[in-house]
């Protein structure tokens, strides 16, 4: 399943909005996800991604789904730095 992160906005900065995004995704995006289905988080057109937003979103995603999660369109320096920060905890 490919998830367009830009659907949550192009400037993603706060922990509360990250929490809101994962709750929305759980309700509308991941509700029919099969256990064997991979998840691809696509960061196309995301201008700013903060560690607090992504930490909240990713933590919620990992809590609910043990699927293989990969990333697409991570060339943006903000996205790249945030992924490095959050995933290397």
PyMOL commands that set and color helices and strands:
alter all, ss='L'
color gray80, all
select helices_A, chain A and resi 5-8+15-28+51-64+77-87
alter helices_A, ss='H'
color red, helices_A
select strands_A, chain A and resi 2-4+11-12+39-42+48-49+69-72
alter strands_A, ss='S'
color yellow, strands_A
deselect
rebuild
show_as cartoon
